[in-house]
Amino acid sequence: MSVPYDLAALPGRPCTIAAALELVGERWSLLVVREVSMGNHRFSDIARGTGAPRDRLTARLNALVAAGVLERRQYSDSPPRSGYHLTASGRDLLPVLQALLQWGNRWAAEEAPVHLHHAPAGHEDHVVDGEWVCRTCGEAVSRSRVERVLTPAGRALSGLPAEDEETREH
């Protein structure tokens, strides 16, 4: 398991987005997560799927294991070999990959090479579109007002005094 990132050590605005990008923001990192989520657990399969140079792939795999995004599982004793598997942290990155896929399909490619489909029992399969939905009221977030609310940790990192009431940034 990884240790929380020191947000105060980051340049600019202390932010968990910046911390997340420090851990997984490099191109090969997210492509590794994509490959492992697709069932490619062996180094050679991950290398083939990502196109990453072997040295860079080794560094990314080691960093993702150290960050708690992936775990190694031994699949052979002789010779000793391990595969890579997503942890809970890694599985939580899958909506990020879905959002990048959707954005890429719309803005980075003339024609989308892949769509994600949902095929539930009872009706035909259909394309999945990611949408934020409020867990409390069920409203689509894209249609509602969203505010950033500084937590006590955020206020401290921003050099602001602690307050009893939440302070909202608009």
KOLFI-200229 format. One record per residue: z, x, y of N, C-alpha, C in turn. Coordinates in steps of 0.2 Angstrom, whole numbers, plus 5000, padded with zeros to 4 digits. Atoms other than C-alpha are relative to their C-alpha. Example, Ala and Ser with C-alpha at 12.3 -4.5 7.8 and 13.67 -1.06 7.14 Angstrom:
BEGIN
500050044994503950624978500050045006
499949964994503650684995500349965005
END
This chain:
BEGIN
500050044994500050005000500050045006
500149964994499650065017500649995005
499550014995500850095032499749975006
500350024994500549995047499750055005
500349964996499450075060500450015007
499749994994500250145076499649985006
500450034995499450035089500150045007
499949964994500250145103499650065000
500449945001499250295097499349995002
500750014999497550215100499950005008
500250004993496650245117499849925002
500250064997496350095128500649954999
499550055002497149925125500250004993
499750005006498349925111499849934996
500350065003497549795099499950014992
500149995007497449765080499350004998
500750005001495549745082499850084999
500149924999495549935087500350034994
499749975006496749975073499649994993
500450015006495649885060499450045000
500649965000494149975066500150074998
499849935002495050145064500050004992
500050005007495250095046499449984996
500650025004493650005041499449995004
500550014995492550015056499450044999
500549955002491450155049499549964995
500550035004489750095042500150004992
500050005008490050155024500649964998
499450045002491750075023499949934998
500250075001491149895025499550004994
500550005005489649935014500350014993
499650005006490849995000500449944998
499750075001491849835002499549954997
500650055002490249735000499850024993
500249985007489749834984500649984995
499550025005491449814976500149934999
499950075001491549634980499449974996
500650025004489849614971500150024993
499949985007490549694955499950074999
500249935001490049874958500650045001
499349975000491649964953499950084999
500149935001490950134948499750045006
500349964994490550274960499250005000
500749995000488750294955499749935002
500350064998488450104957500149995007
499850014993489350104974499550055004
500549964997488250254979499349975001
500750035000486650174974500049945005
500050064996487150004983500050025007
499949994993487650084999499550055003
500449954998486450235000500450065004
499549954996487950345007499950064996
500049945003487850525004500750014996
499450005005489050574990500650035003
499449984997490250675001500349955004
499850054995490350545014500349944996
499750065004490650405000500650024997
499449975003491950514992500649995005
499550004994492850525009500249935001
499950074999492650335012500449974995
499650035005493350284995500750035000
499349974999494850404997500449965006
499750034994495150335014500249924999
499950075002495050155008500549994995
499450005004496250184994500650025004
499449994996497450265006500249955004
499850064995497350115018500249944996
499850065004497649995003499549955000
500650055001495949915004499850004993
500249995007495449974987500650034996
499649965005496350034971499650024995
500349975005495850144958500349974993
499750025006495950084940499650044995
500449965005495550194925499749964995
500450045006494250134913499850054995
500149955005494050294903500550054999
499549945000495250424896499650064998
500349945002493950544889499249995002
499649974995493350594901500349955005
499650054995494550514914499549985005
500450044995493650394925500349945002
499750064997494150264937499549965004
500450054996493350114945500449985006
499750024994493750044962500049925000
499950084999494349864965500449985006
499750024994494849764980500749984999
499350035000496649734984500049945004
500050064996497249584993499850025007
500249974993496949685009499250005000
500750005001495149715003499749935000
500350075001494849534998500049965007
499950034993495449485016499450025005
500649984996493949575023499449964998
500650035002492649465014499849955005
500250044995492649335028499650045006
500349964995492249485040499350024998
500749985002490749535029499649935000
500450074999490149345029499849995007
500250014993490249345048499450055001
500549954999489249505048499349984997
500650025003487949435036499749955004
500350064996487749275046499750035006
500349974994487549375062499450044999
500649965002486349495054499449964998
500550045002485349355047499749975006
500350034994485149275064499750055005
500149964995485049425075499750074999
500249935001484649585066499450004995
500550005005483249535054499549945002
500550054999481549445056500149944995
499850055005481949355040500650024996
499449995004483549335031499950024993
500149985007483549435014500549964996
499550035004485149345008500349945004
499650054997486049185011500649994995
499450015004487749135004499949924998
500150075002487648964994500749984996
499450035003489048854988499749954995
500250055005488748754972500549974997
499550035003490148644969499849944995
500150065004490248514955499949945004
500150074997489548344960499550005005
500650004996488148394972499750075000
500549945000486748514975500350065004
499849944996487048694981499850005007
500250004993486948725000500250075003
499849944997487048875012500749995003
499449994997488748925018500050025007
500049984993489048935036500850015002
499449984999490649025041500249965007
499850034994491648925054500850005000
499350004999493448945061500249935000
499750065000494448795057500850015001
499350004998496248765064500449984993
499650025006497448765049500549945001
499550054999498648645058499649935001
500350074998497448505065499349994996
500650015003495848535055499450005005
500650004995494748545071499750075000
500449944999493348675072500250045006
499849964994493948815083499450015005
500549994996492248835090499949955006
500150064995492348665099500750005004
499450014997494148695105500250065005
499849944996494948805118500550054996
499649955004495648965111500350055006
499749964995496949065121500350064996
499749945003497649245117500749995003
499350014999499549235116500350074999
499749935001500449405118500749994996
499450005004501849425105500550055003
499549954997503449525109499750074999
500349935001502549675101499550015005
500549994995501049645112500250025007
499749994994502049635127500350075001
499749935000502949795123499550055000
500649965000501349885119499650015007
500350014993500649825136500450025006
499549984995502149885145500349955004
499850064997502649715150500749984998
499350025002504449655150500049944995
499950055005505049545136500249935004
499850074997505149355140500249964995
499850055005505949215132499449954998
500650045001504349105133499450044999
500749965001502649155126499650005007
500449994994501549215140499250004997
500750015002499749165138499550045005
500549974996498249265144499449965001
500650054999496749165151499450055002
END
